[in-house]
Amino acid sequence: MTDVTLRTYSFIDRLQPQCAAHIAATCQGDVPVAGMAELFVEMSPGNEVFHVADVALKAASVRPALQIIEREFGLLELHSESQAEVLAAGAAILSELNLQESDRLKPTIASTQFITNIHPYQAQLLNKFRKGALLIPGESLFVLEVAPAAYAGLAANEAEKAATIKVVEIRAVGRFGRTFLAGTESEVATARDAAVGALSSLEGRT
């Protein structure tokens, strides 16, 4: 087998309602719902994602929402009502690649932006491309940029667990991922801390 770089291995124990809705609005595969467990696996070369998807789907009772191949990387999302089934699918992928979870790349936060009392014109611009909640003028906005990109989903999910915020957009494909969160200043600050903390706690290769 071609040498594979495991860029992202991101297990989500309980998918939150807004994050589930965002994936459902953007995926080409099976639609996940809140409460499900989820796994994001990103690798290079990108074409390897076809093989590991086959391995995972035959090994466990999971369903795929995303199978994306771009210029450099491949991304696979799997979900199930059962955390055990998602973990079994992940274990099958790692075994096939002869890798451990610790062989993934540790997420690197490239930048963060915290904007209070967002201007109406900027809110309108951001709303043009969002797939999640509308950004309302006067709200606070937090934007997190992370590499590898697929960790953006974990960041958004942990933020939604921790605070009453709106998930405006999640971009989890490409060289950098971005998470856009909005709400009151205090709630967005809590969400920011949860997102950054979740990414910082993950182990992996630098």
Residue frames relative to the residue before (quaternion, step in Angstrom):
aa qw qx qy qz dx dy dz
M 1.0000 0.0000 0.0000 0.0000 0.00 0.00 0.00
T 0.5689 -0.5836 0.4615 0.3503 3.55 -1.13 0.67
D 0.5316 -0.6058 0.4743 0.3543 3.58 -1.05 0.72
V 0.1559 -0.8048 0.5717 0.0336 3.54 -0.80 1.10
T 0.2401 -0.7304 0.6211 0.1523 3.54 -1.05 0.82
L 0.2596 -0.7546 0.5862 0.1400 3.54 -0.71 1.12
R 0.1878 -0.8224 0.5314 0.0771 3.55 -0.21 1.27
T 0.8065 0.0232 0.0246 0.5903 3.57 0.87 -0.94
Y 0.0758 0.7171 -0.6924 0.0254 3.51 -1.15 0.79
S 0.1083 0.8370 -0.5078 0.1725 3.55 0.00 1.36
F 0.1075 -0.8060 0.5819 0.0143 3.56 -0.38 1.29
I 0.1250 -0.7682 0.6265 0.0426 3.56 -0.92 1.01
D 0.3654 -0.7861 0.4571 0.1989 3.56 -0.49 1.20
R 0.8049 0.0093 0.0289 0.5926 3.58 1.01 -0.77
L 0.3134 -0.7788 0.5221 0.1509 3.53 -0.39 1.28
Q 0.3524 -0.7558 0.5209 0.1820 3.56 -0.80 1.08
P 0.6885 -0.5454 0.2820 0.3859 3.61 -1.11 0.67
Q 0.7077 0.4488 -0.2918 0.4612 3.63 0.79 -0.91
C 0.6450 0.5102 -0.3273 0.4654 3.58 0.99 -0.77
A 0.6270 0.5186 -0.3340 0.4757 3.58 1.03 -0.74
A 0.6626 0.5080 -0.3059 0.4575 3.58 0.94 -0.88
H 0.6352 0.5304 -0.3363 0.4496 3.58 1.02 -0.76
I 0.6533 0.4925 -0.3182 0.4790 3.60 0.91 -0.85
A 0.6440 0.5336 -0.3224 0.4434 3.57 0.95 -0.87
A 0.6828 0.4957 -0.2844 0.4551 3.57 1.05 -0.76
T 0.7788 0.3628 -0.1648 0.4844 3.58 1.14 -0.55
C 0.6133 0.5914 -0.3582 0.3818 3.61 1.17 -0.34
Q 0.3691 -0.7153 0.5457 0.2329 3.54 -1.29 0.43
G 0.6834 0.4786 -0.2750 0.4778 3.58 1.31 -0.09
D 0.8153 -0.1993 0.1809 0.5127 3.55 -1.11 -0.79
V 0.4041 -0.7333 0.5021 0.2166 3.57 -0.94 0.92
P 0.2669 -0.7562 0.5715 0.1741 3.63 -0.72 0.99
V 0.2116 -0.7524 0.6058 0.1488 3.54 -1.28 0.36
A 0.6888 -0.4888 0.3425 0.4115 3.53 -1.28 0.43
G 0.7419 0.3915 -0.3094 0.4479 3.53 -1.09 0.80
M 0.5765 0.5881 -0.3801 0.4210 3.56 1.21 -0.35
A 0.4164 -0.6299 0.5782 0.3091 3.54 -1.33 0.31
E 0.1229 -0.8127 0.5695 -0.0040 3.53 -1.11 0.73
L 0.1060 -0.7769 0.6181 0.0553 3.54 -1.20 0.62
F 0.1304 -0.7479 0.6462 0.0782 3.55 -1.02 0.92
V 0.0059 -0.7719 0.6356 -0.0143 3.56 -0.90 0.98
E 0.0191 -0.7852 0.6185 -0.0223 3.56 -0.78 1.08
M 0.0351 0.8195 -0.5665 0.0796 3.57 -0.87 0.91
S 0.1422 -0.7302 0.6498 0.1562 3.46 -1.40 0.16
P 0.4595 -0.1679 -0.8697 0.0650 1.58 -2.04 1.48
G 0.6409 -0.5886 0.3520 0.3448 3.55 -1.12 0.69
N 0.6360 0.5739 -0.3353 0.3920 3.59 0.99 -0.79
E 0.5447 0.6314 -0.4005 0.3798 3.60 1.19 -0.41
V 0.5368 0.6477 -0.4067 0.3562 3.58 1.17 -0.43
F 0.5894 0.5715 -0.3786 0.4273 3.62 1.10 -0.58
H 0.6829 0.4905 -0.2871 0.4589 3.56 0.92 -0.92
V 0.7111 0.4502 -0.2898 0.4558 3.60 0.78 -0.93
A 0.5758 0.5593 -0.3854 0.4552 3.60 1.12 -0.46
D 0.6407 0.5217 -0.3142 0.4676 3.56 0.99 -0.84
V 0.6496 0.5186 -0.3097 0.4617 3.56 0.94 -0.91
A 0.6961 0.4904 -0.2821 0.4420 3.58 0.81 -0.99
L 0.6907 0.4923 -0.2877 0.4447 3.57 0.88 -0.92
K 0.6704 0.4718 -0.2954 0.4907 3.59 1.16 -0.54
A 0.6841 0.5158 -0.2795 0.4333 3.57 1.19 -0.53
A 0.8195 0.0928 0.0022 0.5655 3.59 1.08 -0.63
S 0.5319 -0.6211 0.4786 0.3198 3.52 -1.30 0.42
V 0.3077 0.7236 -0.5430 0.2948 3.54 0.26 1.37
R 0.2490 -0.7547 0.5879 0.1510 3.54 -1.28 0.37
P 0.3464 -0.7577 0.5135 0.2053 3.60 -0.99 0.75
A 0.2500 -0.7421 0.6012 0.1590 3.54 -1.10 0.79
L 0.8124 0.1388 -0.0227 0.5659 3.56 1.02 -0.86
Q 0.0913 0.7213 -0.6851 0.0446 3.52 -1.14 0.81
I 0.0824 0.8380 -0.5208 0.1403 3.54 0.09 1.36
I 0.0748 -0.7682 0.6353 0.0273 3.54 -0.91 0.97
E 0.0113 -0.7850 0.6193 -0.0030 3.55 -0.80 1.02
R 0.8135 -0.2981 0.1653 0.4711 3.57 -1.26 -0.17
E 0.8221 0.2351 -0.0968 0.5094 3.58 0.85 -0.95
F 0.8319 0.2330 -0.0510 0.5011 3.55 0.86 -0.97
G 0.2452 -0.7282 0.6153 0.1761 3.51 -1.35 0.34
L 0.1332 -0.7988 0.5854 0.0384 3.57 -0.97 0.88
L 0.0463 -0.7782 0.6263 -0.0025 3.54 -0.99 0.95
E 0.0953 -0.7605 0.6399 0.0563 3.55 -1.02 0.89
L 0.0386 -0.7802 0.6243 -0.0101 3.57 -0.98 0.95
H 0.0154 0.8079 -0.5889 0.0193 3.58 -1.07 0.68
S 0.0175 0.7746 -0.6315 0.0288 3.53 -1.32 0.43
E 0.5783 -0.5494 0.4624 0.3873 3.55 -1.28 0.28
S 0.7193 0.4235 -0.2199 0.5048 3.57 1.21 -0.57
Q 0.4086 -0.6991 0.5311 0.2494 3.57 -0.76 1.02
A 0.6248 0.5614 -0.3375 0.4248 3.59 1.01 -0.81
E 0.6589 0.5024 -0.3193 0.4598 3.60 0.97 -0.78
V 0.6464 0.5045 -0.3262 0.4705 3.59 0.99 -0.79
L 0.6574 0.4988 -0.3109 0.4715 3.58 0.96 -0.81
A 0.6293 0.5248 -0.3335 0.4661 3.60 1.07 -0.69
A 0.6325 0.5182 -0.3289 0.4724 3.58 1.02 -0.75
G 0.6574 0.5085 -0.3042 0.4655 3.55 0.98 -0.85
A 0.6447 0.5194 -0.3201 0.4606 3.56 0.98 -0.82
A 0.6339 0.5240 -0.3296 0.4636 3.59 1.04 -0.75
I 0.6330 0.5214 -0.3294 0.4679 3.59 1.00 -0.76
L 0.6774 0.4934 -0.2959 0.4584 3.57 0.84 -0.98
S 0.6496 0.5183 -0.3164 0.4575 3.57 0.97 -0.84
E 0.6532 0.5161 -0.3125 0.4575 3.58 0.95 -0.86
L 0.7231 0.4197 -0.2351 0.4957 3.57 1.03 -0.77
N 0.3484 -0.7467 0.4830 0.2962 3.59 1.34 -0.17
L 0.5037 0.6214 -0.4213 0.4273 3.54 1.00 0.99
Q 0.3371 -0.6920 0.5927 0.2368 3.54 -1.36 0.24
E 0.6585 -0.4908 0.3762 0.4290 3.58 -1.22 0.33
S 0.6490 0.5415 -0.3080 0.4368 3.57 1.08 -0.75
D 0.5769 0.5876 -0.3768 0.4242 3.60 1.27 -0.15
R 0.4821 0.6533 -0.4435 0.3795 3.59 1.25 -0.08
L 0.5372 -0.5787 0.4916 0.3672 3.53 -1.30 0.26
K 0.4275 -0.6677 0.5434 0.2760 3.56 -1.00 0.82
P 0.4810 -0.6788 0.4541 0.3188 3.62 -0.80 0.87
T 0.1773 -0.7581 0.6217 0.0857 3.51 -1.13 0.81
I 0.2996 -0.7410 0.5725 0.1829 3.57 -0.73 1.02
A 0.2733 -0.8029 0.5139 0.1285 3.55 -0.42 1.25
S 0.7844 -0.1605 0.1177 0.5875 3.57 1.05 -0.74
T 0.1013 -0.7529 0.6422 0.1020 3.53 -1.33 0.36
Q 0.0924 -0.7687 0.6313 0.0448 3.54 -1.19 0.68
F 0.0541 -0.7679 0.6381 0.0161 3.56 -0.95 0.93
I 0.0166 -0.8120 0.5801 -0.0618 3.55 -0.46 1.26
T 0.1784 -0.7854 0.5851 0.0947 3.59 -0.74 1.03
N 0.8434 0.1474 -0.1163 0.5035 3.54 -1.28 0.53
I 0.0063 -0.8616 0.5075 -0.0046 3.54 0.79 1.05
H 0.5105 -0.6740 0.4560 0.2778 3.54 -0.99 0.94
P 0.6023 -0.5936 0.3879 0.3667 3.63 -1.01 0.73
Y 0.6690 0.5015 -0.3231 0.4433 3.62 0.90 -0.79
Q 0.6578 0.4876 -0.3237 0.4742 3.58 0.98 -0.76
A 0.6106 0.5432 -0.3477 0.4595 3.58 1.05 -0.72
Q 0.6592 0.5092 -0.3135 0.4559 3.58 0.92 -0.85
L 0.6396 0.5255 -0.3275 0.4555 3.60 0.99 -0.80
L 0.6873 0.4791 -0.2850 0.4657 3.57 0.90 -0.93
N 0.6349 0.5430 -0.3316 0.4384 3.58 1.06 -0.69
K 0.5439 0.6357 -0.3952 0.3793 3.59 1.19 -0.41
F 0.8027 0.2851 -0.1482 0.5025 3.60 0.99 -0.73
R 0.5085 0.6695 -0.4317 0.3268 3.61 1.20 -0.19
K 0.2561 -0.7442 0.5954 0.1614 3.54 -1.27 0.59
G 0.6553 0.4970 -0.3027 0.4815 3.56 1.32 -0.08
A 0.8286 -0.1914 0.1596 0.5013 3.55 -1.05 -0.83
L 0.5460 -0.5976 0.4765 0.3432 3.54 -1.24 0.51
L 0.3471 -0.6981 0.5918 0.2050 3.54 -1.13 0.80
I 0.2039 -0.8079 0.5482 0.0720 3.57 -0.63 1.16
P 0.5460 -0.6159 0.4473 0.3500 3.62 -0.91 0.84
G 0.7496 0.3596 -0.2917 0.4730 3.54 -1.00 0.90
E 0.5831 0.5669 -0.3791 0.4414 3.58 1.22 -0.32
S 0.4551 -0.6183 0.5468 0.3342 3.53 -1.36 0.12
L 0.1748 -0.7805 0.5969 0.0631 3.53 -1.17 0.73
F 0.0826 -0.7623 0.6402 0.0482 3.54 -1.04 0.87
V 0.0688 -0.7810 0.6207 0.0065 3.56 -0.89 1.02
L 0.0846 -0.7902 0.6069 0.0040 3.55 -0.77 1.10
E 0.1309 -0.7721 0.6200 0.0491 3.56 -0.94 0.95
V 0.0260 0.8277 -0.5530 0.0925 3.57 -0.65 1.15
A 0.1066 -0.7525 0.6448 0.0810 3.54 -1.26 0.56
P 0.4798 -0.2187 -0.8406 0.1236 1.55 -1.78 1.78
A 0.6881 -0.5636 0.2996 0.3451 3.51 -1.21 0.69
A 0.6539 0.5755 -0.3301 0.3638 3.58 0.92 -0.87
Y 0.5604 0.5998 -0.3979 0.4097 3.60 1.20 -0.26
A 0.4703 0.6766 -0.4472 0.3479 3.61 1.22 -0.18
G 0.6270 0.5514 -0.3358 0.4359 3.58 1.07 -0.68
L 0.6467 0.5034 -0.3118 0.4807 3.57 0.97 -0.85
A 0.6379 0.5371 -0.3288 0.4433 3.58 0.93 -0.88
A 0.6798 0.4866 -0.2906 0.4654 3.59 0.88 -0.92
N 0.6647 0.5164 -0.3118 0.4407 3.58 0.92 -0.87
E 0.6738 0.4766 -0.2996 0.4786 3.59 0.95 -0.84
A 0.6104 0.5376 -0.3478 0.4663 3.59 1.09 -0.63
E 0.6722 0.4967 -0.2993 0.4603 3.57 0.94 -0.87
K 0.5962 0.5554 -0.3539 0.4592 3.58 1.13 -0.60
A 0.7628 0.4578 -0.1981 0.4114 3.52 0.89 -1.04
A 0.8289 0.1414 -0.0159 0.5411 3.60 1.05 -0.64
T 0.4806 -0.6262 0.5289 0.3118 3.53 -1.32 0.40
I 0.2537 0.7623 -0.5396 0.2516 3.55 0.11 1.35
K 0.4203 -0.6570 0.5517 0.2954 3.53 -1.35 0.03
V 0.3042 -0.7101 0.6047 0.1941 3.55 -1.02 0.85
V 0.2170 -0.8130 0.5337 0.0843 3.55 -0.35 1.28
E 0.7922 -0.1453 0.1402 0.5759 3.57 0.89 -0.92
I 0.0713 -0.7455 0.6603 0.0561 3.54 -1.24 0.66
R 0.0287 -0.7772 0.6285 -0.0071 3.56 -0.76 1.06
A 0.0107 -0.8585 0.5075 -0.0735 3.55 -0.17 1.33
V 0.6364 0.4973 -0.3254 0.4918 3.59 1.21 0.38
G 0.6630 0.4841 -0.3770 0.4289 3.56 -1.03 0.82
R 0.7213 -0.4065 0.3068 0.4694 3.56 -1.24 -0.30
F 0.7819 0.1356 -0.0809 0.6031 3.60 1.10 -0.68
G 0.2535 -0.7438 0.5986 0.1559 3.54 -1.12 0.75
R 0.1389 -0.7949 0.5863 0.0713 3.56 -1.16 0.56
T 0.1371 -0.7626 0.6302 0.0500 3.51 -1.11 0.87
F 0.1178 -0.7878 0.6037 0.0324 3.58 -0.83 1.05
L 0.0015 -0.8075 0.5870 -0.0584 3.59 -0.64 1.15
A 0.0612 -0.8173 0.5730 0.0006 3.60 -0.98 0.79
G 0.3239 0.7252 -0.5722 0.2045 3.52 -1.32 0.43
T 0.7387 -0.3126 0.2790 0.5281 3.54 -1.14 -0.60
E 0.6627 -0.5329 0.3433 0.3988 3.56 -1.18 0.55
S 0.6933 0.4829 -0.2928 0.4476 3.59 0.86 -0.92
E 0.6736 0.4849 -0.3055 0.4667 3.60 0.94 -0.81
V 0.6482 0.5022 -0.3259 0.4706 3.59 0.98 -0.75
A 0.6135 0.5355 -0.3472 0.4651 3.59 1.07 -0.67
T 0.6463 0.5018 -0.3157 0.4804 3.58 1.00 -0.79
A 0.6474 0.5151 -0.3100 0.4684 3.57 0.99 -0.85
R 0.6169 0.5495 -0.3326 0.4550 3.57 1.01 -0.83
D 0.6805 0.4939 -0.2939 0.4545 3.56 0.82 -0.98
A 0.6556 0.5097 -0.3138 0.4604 3.58 1.00 -0.79
A 0.6626 0.5092 -0.3060 0.4561 3.58 0.94 -0.87
V 0.6815 0.4733 -0.2851 0.4798 3.56 0.86 -0.97
G 0.6518 0.5266 -0.3162 0.4448 3.59 0.97 -0.81
A 0.6485 0.5230 -0.3175 0.4529 3.56 0.99 -0.83
L 0.6802 0.4739 -0.2940 0.4757 3.57 0.91 -0.82
S 0.6656 0.5204 -0.3066 0.4383 3.56 0.95 -0.85
S 0.6671 0.5307 -0.2975 0.4299 3.59 1.14 -0.64
L 0.5707 0.6143 -0.3854 0.3852 3.61 1.19 -0.35
E 0.3077 -0.7375 0.5727 0.1828 3.55 -1.04 0.85
G 0.2769 0.7482 -0.5760 0.1781 3.53 -1.20 0.57
R 0.6660 -0.4812 0.3824 0.4227 3.52 -1.35 -0.08
T 0.3473 -0.7226 0.5555 0.2204 3.57 -1.08 0.71
